[in-house]
Amino acid sequence: MSRTNAPAGPEDAGEPIAAFSRRSRAAQAMGRIDPVTRGVVPPLHVATTFIRDPDNAYSSGFSYARPDNATVREAEAVLAMLEEAGAGALLFGSGMAAATAVFGALEPGDHVVAPNVMYWALKRWLREEGPRRGLAVDFTDAEDPGRLRAAVQPGRTKLVWIETPGNPLWTVTDIAGAAEIAHAAGARLAVDSTAASPVHTRPLALGADIVMHSGTKILNGHSDVVAGVLAAREADAFWARVGAIRASGGAILGPFEAYLLMRSLRTLHLRAERQAAGALALATRLGAHPHVARVLYPGLPDDPGHAVAARQMEGGFGYMLSIRVRGGEGAAIATAVRVALWKRATSLGGVESLIEHRASVEGPGTPCPPDLLRLSTGIEDPDDLFADLDAALRAAHG
């Protein structure tokens, strides 16, 4: 596996700022100064091939761009720092590429436990492709410790995959508790933390073995990069296998995308905190709206997952919420059609606020009620976001 978190050049100014907070280190992209120009912004490296030394070796550590890239390494270093990942981080061309690399590192016959509430495309992949690859996959209500424990088979289960908060119902799973269950059975725990970000939750510190993010979402935050992230607590044989899958399959993120992602990571804390504050403000006000039957958001004190979320999330409860609209599916769709500031589009985590009727997207088998709208809170004024949604809800109920 490549030296994932090695600096791209001979000068690494990371050590002088190592004692400072994660926020400060991320803001300076680990503090490295370009050794050639003395620039404070890391350079973009796009070369696909590299000169050999006279003895035919590659003393630079780079030989070809498919398995490795200097700009990718720089972004991975920031991500590994944010996640406190002892084994480092790996960037992939998409969140799906990252997630499926973890399942691809398993052996045929291995048993996997996954949650009922999770990213729909990965759930579909597990249902359709998992068995073709020899995996036995069971789904359970992972937010219920009793059901999770019952689904895990000691000695047979090799991976427990959870997502918290779980998209799009925002169920909350106890990461430390899930780690205890998985490890007692001889399995690894992997956590999709896309909806939390490293600002609000650090699964590795809570006992998880691997954390995954769709970097497309709040890590990048500007709806212009598709990326996936994996970070691991320990550099064991399984993690080496994941890295080998990325290298041999050519699933590495491109350097330009890594450059944009690293630029975004420098403002991650500002955006994540602003978006979480906006989501909480909206959830609170929408909970009293006459045309909203229910708000799903772990930051609300009456949410079923609030106690666990308050214990394992820091400085906010994330930027995602869902509402169930009175009047059913027709009223929900009519509401989404009538917004002006909110944008009707798939994805989440960007600086622009998005709204979507998820049952229409996910189709048969979705856990989404037909009256549910998924809301991704951006950085706009929360009063404006509420006013726009309020007007759309009232118009839809005409």
C-alpha positions in Angstrom: 0.0 0.0 0.0 1.2 3.5 -0.7 2.5 5.9 1.9 -0.9 7.4 2.2 -0.2 10.3 4.6 3.4 11.2 3.6 4.0 14.8 2.7 4.3 15.6 -1.0 7.6 17.4 -0.8 10.8 17.5 1.2 9.6 20.2 3.6 6.8 19.4 6.1 5.8 22.3 8.4 3.2 20.1 10.2 5.3 19.5 13.3 5.3 23.1 14.6 1.5 23.2 14.6 0.9 19.6 15.8 0.0 20.7 19.3 -2.9 22.9 18.1 -6.5 22.0 17.7 -7.9 20.0 14.8 -9.8 23.1 13.7 -6.5 25.1 13.5 -4.6 22.4 11.7 -7.4 21.8 9.2 -7.6 25.6 8.5 -3.9 25.5 7.5 -4.1 22.2 5.7 -1.6 20.8 8.3 0.6 23.9 8.0 2.8 22.7 5.2 4.6 25.4 3.2 5.5 24.6 -0.4 9.3 24.2 -0.5 9.7 25.6 -4.0 7.5 28.7 -4.0 7.0 29.2 -0.2 3.3 29.3 -0.9 0.9 28.7 1.9 -1.5 26.8 -0.4 -0.4 23.2 -1.2 0.3 22.8 -4.9 -1.7 20.7 -7.4 0.3 17.7 -8.7 -1.1 16.2 -11.9 1.8 14.1 -13.3 0.9 10.6 -14.2 4.4 9.1 -14.4 7.8 9.8 -12.8 11.5 9.6 -13.6 13.4 6.6 -12.3 16.7 7.0 -10.4 20.0 5.9 -12.0 19.7 2.7 -10.1 16.2 2.2 -11.5 14.5 2.9 -8.2 11.9 5.6 -7.3 13.4 7.5 -4.4 10.6 10.1 -4.5 8.1 7.4 -3.5 6.1 7.9 -6.7 6.1 5.7 -9.8 2.7 6.0 -11.5 -0.5 7.9 -10.8 -3.1 5.1 -10.6 -2.1 3.9 -7.1 -0.8 7.1 -5.7 -0.7 10.9 -6.0 1.0 13.7 -4.0 -2.1 15.9 -3.8 -4.2 13.0 -2.7 -1.7 12.3 0.0 -1.9 15.8 1.3 -5.7 15.7 1.5 -5.6 12.3 3.2 -3.3 13.7 5.8 -5.8 16.3 6.8 -8.6 13.7 6.9 -6.6 11.3 9.0 -5.9 14.1 11.4 -9.5 15.1 11.6 -10.5 11.5 12.3 -7.6 10.7 14.6 -6.9 7.7 12.4 -3.9 5.8 13.4 -3.6 4.0 10.1 -4.3 7.0 8.0 -7.0 7.7 5.4 -7.6 6.7 1.8 -9.4 8.8 -0.8 -11.6 7.2 -3.5 -13.4 8.4 -6.6 -16.8 8.2 -4.8 -18.4 7.3 -1.6 -19.7 4.1 -3.2 -16.2 3.2 -4.3 -14.9 3.6 -0.8 -17.7 1.6 0.8 -17.6 -1.3 -1.6 -13.8 -1.5 -1.2 -14.5 -2.4 2.5 -16.9 -5.2 1.5 -14.6 -6.3 -1.3 -11.8 -6.9 1.3 -14.0 -9.6 2.9 -13.7 -13.3 2.0 -16.5 -15.3 0.3 -18.8 -16.8 2.9 -18.2 -13.9 5.4 -21.3 -12.7 7.2 -22.2 -9.0 7.2 -24.7 -7.1 9.4 -26.0 -3.8 8.0 -28.7 -1.4 9.1 -32.2 -1.1 7.7 -31.9 2.6 7.6 -28.9 3.5 5.4 -27.9 5.1 2.1 -30.2 3.5 -0.4 -27.6 2.9 -3.2 -25.3 1.0 -0.9 -28.2 -1.0 0.6 -29.2 -2.0 -2.9 -25.6 -2.9 -3.7 -25.5 -5.2 -0.7 -28.7 -6.9 -1.6 -27.8 -7.4 -5.3 -24.0 -7.6 -5.4 -23.2 -8.9 -2.0 -24.6 -12.5 -2.6 -22.8 -12.6 -6.1 -19.6 -11.9 -4.3 -20.2 -14.7 -1.8 -21.3 -12.5 1.1 -24.1 -13.3 3.5 -25.8 -10.0 4.4 -28.5 -9.5 7.0 -30.2 -6.2 7.8 -31.4 -5.1 11.2 -32.5 -2.1 13.2 -29.0 -1.3 14.3 -30.2 1.6 16.5 -31.7 -1.1 18.7 -28.9 -2.7 20.7 -30.9 -5.8 21.3 -31.7 -6.4 17.6 -28.1 -5.6 16.6 -26.7 -8.1 19.1 -29.2 -10.8 17.9 -28.2 -10.2 14.3 -24.5 -10.6 14.9 -23.3 -14.2 14.8 -20.1 -14.8 16.8 -17.4 -16.5 14.8 -19.3 -16.0 11.5 -20.0 -12.3 11.3 -16.9 -10.5 10.0 -18.2 -6.9 9.5 -20.8 -4.8 11.2 -21.7 -1.8 9.1 -23.7 1.0 10.7 -24.7 4.5 9.6 -25.4 7.2 12.1 -27.3 9.4 11.8 -29.0 7.0 9.3 -30.2 8.6 6.1 -33.0 9.6 5.7 -34.8 8.9 9.0 -31.8 10.1 11.0 -31.8 7.2 13.4 -28.9 7.2 15.9 -26.8 4.1 16.6 -24.6 3.9 19.7 -21.1 3.6 18.1 -19.4 2.5 21.3 -22.1 -0.1 22.0 -22.0 -1.4 18.4 -18.2 -1.7 18.7 -18.5 -3.7 21.8 -21.0 -6.0 20.1 -19.0 -6.4 17.0 -15.7 -7.0 18.7 -17.1 -9.5 21.2 -18.2 -11.6 18.1 -14.8 -11.3 16.4 -16.0 -8.8 13.8 -15.0 -5.3 12.7 -17.1 -2.2 13.0 -17.4 0.2 10.1 -19.3 3.5 10.4 -20.7 5.6 7.7 -20.5 9.0 9.3 -21.4 11.1 6.3 -24.2 12.9 8.0 -22.1 13.8 11.0 -18.7 14.7 9.7 -15.5 14.6 11.8 -16.6 17.9 13.3 -19.5 16.3 15.2 -18.6 12.7 15.6 -15.3 10.7 15.6 -16.2 7.0 15.3 -12.7 5.7 15.6 -12.3 7.4 19.1 -15.5 5.6 20.1 -14.2 2.2 19.2 -15.0 1.8 15.4 -12.3 0.2 13.2 -13.1 2.0 10.0 -15.0 5.2 9.3 -16.4 6.1 5.9 -17.6 9.3 4.4 -19.1 10.4 1.1 -16.6 13.2 0.6 -19.1 14.6 -2.0 -21.2 15.8 0.9 -20.2 18.2 3.7 -16.5 17.4 3.6 -16.4 19.1 0.2 -19.5 21.1 0.8 -19.7 22.9 -2.6 -21.5 20.4 -4.8 -18.6 20.3 -7.2 -16.6 17.1 -6.2 -17.5 13.5 -6.1 -15.3 11.6 -3.6 -15.2 8.9 -0.9 -13.1 8.6 2.2 -12.0 5.7 4.4 -10.0 6.1 7.6 -8.9 3.3 10.0 -7.8 3.0 13.6 -5.1 0.3 13.0 -2.9 -0.6 10.0 -3.8 -4.3 10.0 -4.0 -6.8 7.2 -7.6 -6.0 6.4 -6.7 -2.3 6.0 -3.8 -3.3 3.7 -6.2 -5.3 1.6 -8.6 -2.3 1.3 -5.6 -0.2 0.1 -4.6 -2.9 -2.4 -8.1 -3.0 -3.8 -8.0 0.8 -4.4 -4.6 0.6 -6.1 -5.3 -2.4 -8.3 -8.8 -1.2 -9.2 -7.8 2.3 -10.1 -10.3 3.7 -7.6 -8.2 6.6 -6.3 -9.6 10.1 -6.4 -8.2 12.4 -9.1 -5.7 15.1 -8.1 -7.8 18.1 -9.1 -10.7 16.7 -7.0 -8.4 16.1 -4.1 -7.1 19.7 -4.4 -10.7 21.0 -4.2 -11.5 18.8 -1.4 -8.5 19.9 0.6 -9.5 23.5 0.0 -12.9 22.8 1.4 -11.6 20.9 4.5 -9.9 24.2 5.5 -13.4 25.7 6.2 -15.1 22.5 7.3 -15.5 23.6 10.9 -17.1 26.9 10.0 -19.6 25.3 7.6 -20.5 22.3 9.7 -21.1 24.4 12.8 -23.2 27.0 10.8 -25.2 24.2 9.1 -25.8 22.3 12.3 -27.0 25.5 14.1 -29.3 26.2 11.1 -30.7 22.6 11.1 -31.5 22.8 14.8 -33.2 26.2 14.4 -35.3 24.9 11.6 -36.2 21.6 13.4 -37.3 23.5 16.4 -39.6 25.9 14.5 -40.9 23.2 12.1 -41.9 21.1 15.1 -44.6 23.7 15.9 -45.8 24.1 12.3 -49.5 23.3 11.6 -48.7 21.4 8.4 -45.8 19.3 9.7 -46.8 16.1 11.4 -43.3 15.2 12.7 -39.7 16.4 12.5 -36.9 13.8 12.4 -33.8 15.3 13.9 -31.6 13.9 16.7 -31.0 17.4 18.1 -34.6 17.6 19.3 -35.0 16.6 23.0 -38.0 14.3 22.2 -36.2 12.5 19.3 -35.7 8.8 20.1 -32.0 9.0 19.4 -31.4 12.3 21.2 -29.8 10.8 24.3 -27.3 8.7 22.4 -26.6 11.6 20.0 -25.9 14.0 22.8 -23.4 11.5 24.2 -21.5 10.8 21.0 -21.9 14.0 19.0 -19.9 17.2 19.7 -21.0 20.8 19.2 -24.2 20.0 17.2 -26.3 17.3 15.8 -25.5 17.6 12.1 -27.0 19.4 9.1 -29.7 16.9 8.0 -33.3 16.6 9.1 -36.5 15.3 7.6 -40.1 16.3 8.0 -43.3 14.4 7.6 -45.9 16.6 5.9 -49.6 16.6 7.0 -51.8 15.6 4.1 -49.6 12.7 2.9 -47.5 12.2 -0.3 -49.4 14.7 -2.4 -48.9 17.5 0.1 -45.2 16.6 0.5 -44.5 16.7 -3.2 -46.6 19.9 -3.7 -44.5 21.5 -0.9 -41.2 20.6 -2.6 -42.4 22.0 -5.9 -43.3 25.4 -4.3 -40.0 26.3 -2.6 -37.8 29.1 -4.0 -34.7 29.3 -1.8 -34.5 25.6 -1.2 -33.3 23.7 -4.2 -35.1 20.5 -5.4 -32.1 18.2 -5.9 -30.4 15.0 -4.8 -27.4 15.1 -2.5 -26.7 16.8 0.8 -24.1 18.8 2.8 -23.6 21.7 0.3 -23.6 25.3 1.2 -27.0 25.5 -0.6 -30.0 24.0 1.1 -31.6 21.1 -0.7 -35.1 19.5 -0.4 -36.1 16.1 -1.8 -39.1 13.7 -1.7 -37.0 10.6 -0.9 -39.7 7.9 -1.4 -39.9 8.9 -5.1 -36.1 8.5 -5.5 -35.7 5.3 -3.6 -38.7 3.4 -5.0 -40.1 0.1 -3.7 -38.6 -1.2 -0.5 -37.7 2.3 0.8 -38.1 2.8 4.6 -39.2 6.4 3.8 -42.8 7.2 4.5 -44.5 8.7 1.4 -45.1 12.0 3.3 -41.4 12.5 4.1 -39.2 15.4 2.8 -35.5 15.3 3.3 -33.8 18.6 4.1 -30.1 19.4 3.8 -29.5 22.7 5.6 -26.9 25.0 3.9 -25.4 28.2 5.1 -28.3 30.6 4.2 -30.1 32.6 6.8 -32.3 30.2 8.8 -35.1 32.7 9.0 -35.1 32.9 5.2 -35.1 29.1 4.9 -38.0 28.8 7.3 -40.0 31.5 5.6 -39.6 29.8 2.2 -40.6 26.4 3.5 -43.5 27.9 5.5 -44.8 29.6 2.4 -44.5 26.4 0.4 -46.3 24.3 3.1 -49.1 26.8 3.4 -49.5 27.0 -0.4 -49.5 23.2 -0.7 -52.4 23.0 1.8 -54.1 25.8 -0.1 
